[in-house]
């Protein structure tokens, strides 16, 4: 298990400890899953990618370290372009 600290926004803002993919996994090359591209059957053009999670990673395994209050968020700076005089 390879753990890292991450900020989550849902269902509530919190700092969580989460699992990461194995960087030496031969199946997914450390990406955590395999992408399967598919095309539109009528035109043959690219239509999207299906994501198949790899077994080296559990993306739902996470532990809340610190719930953050609702007012604890980034706010834009309110600097003025006007000169100080």
C-alpha positions as CSV (number, residue, x, y, z in Angstrom):
1,X,0.0,0.0,0.0
2,X,1.3,3.4,-1.0
3,X,-0.4,6.3,0.8
4,X,-0.6,10.0,0.2
5,X,-2.4,13.0,1.7
6,X,-5.1,14.5,-0.6
7,X,-7.7,17.2,-0.4
8,X,-11.3,16.1,-1.2
9,X,-14.3,18.2,-1.9
10,X,-17.1,15.7,-1.7
11,X,-19.2,14.9,0.4
12,X,-17.4,17.5,2.6
13,X,-14.0,19.2,2.3
14,X,-11.4,17.2,4.2
15,X,-7.8,16.1,4.2
16,X,-7.8,12.3,3.5
17,X,-5.2,9.6,3.4
18,X,-5.6,7.6,0.2
19,X,-4.0,4.7,-1.7
20,X,-2.0,5.3,-4.9
21,X,-1.3,2.9,-7.9
22,X,1.7,0.7,-7.8
23,X,4.4,2.5,-10.0
24,X,6.0,-0.8,-10.9
25,X,2.7,-2.6,-12.0
26,X,3.3,-4.4,-15.3
27,X,-0.4,-4.3,-16.2
28,X,-1.1,-0.6,-16.0
29,X,2.5,0.9,-15.9
30,X,1.6,2.8,-12.7
31,X,-1.5,4.7,-14.1
32,X,-4.0,2.8,-11.9
33,X,-6.0,1.5,-14.8
34,X,-6.2,0.8,-18.5
35,X,-7.9,3.0,-21.0
36,X,-9.8,1.5,-23.8
37,X,-10.5,3.9,-26.7
38,X,-13.6,3.5,-28.8
39,X,-15.0,5.1,-31.9
40,X,-18.4,6.0,-33.3
41,X,-19.7,2.9,-35.2
42,X,-21.1,5.1,-38.0
43,X,-18.2,7.4,-38.7
44,X,-15.3,5.6,-37.1
45,X,-14.1,8.8,-35.4
46,X,-12.9,8.8,-31.8
47,X,-15.8,9.0,-29.3
48,X,-14.3,8.5,-25.9
49,X,-12.4,6.2,-23.5
50,X,-13.6,3.5,-21.1
51,X,-11.5,3.3,-18.0
52,X,-10.8,-0.2,-16.4
53,X,-9.3,0.1,-12.9
54,X,-6.2,-2.0,-12.3
55,X,-6.1,-4.5,-9.4
56,X,-2.9,-2.9,-8.0
57,X,-5.0,0.1,-6.7
58,X,-8.1,0.5,-4.7
59,X,-9.4,4.0,-5.5
60,X,-12.2,3.9,-2.9
61,X,-9.8,3.2,0.1
62,X,-9.4,6.4,2.0
63,X,-9.4,7.6,5.6
64,X,-10.4,11.1,6.7
65,X,-7.6,12.8,8.6
66,X,-9.0,16.2,9.1
67,X,-12.5,17.5,8.2
68,X,-12.2,21.1,7.2
69,X,-14.8,23.8,8.2
70,X,-17.1,25.1,5.4
71,X,-15.6,28.6,5.6
72,X,-12.0,27.2,5.1
73,X,-11.7,27.7,1.3
74,X,-9.7,29.7,-1.1
75,X,-11.0,33.1,-1.7
76,X,-9.9,35.4,-4.6
77,X,-7.6,38.2,-3.6
78,X,-9.3,41.6,-3.5
79,X,-6.3,43.8,-4.5
80,X,-7.1,47.1,-6.2
81,X,-5.5,48.4,-9.4
82,X,-5.9,51.9,-8.1
83,X,-2.9,53.9,-6.9
84,X,-2.7,54.5,-3.1
85,X,-3.2,58.3,-3.4
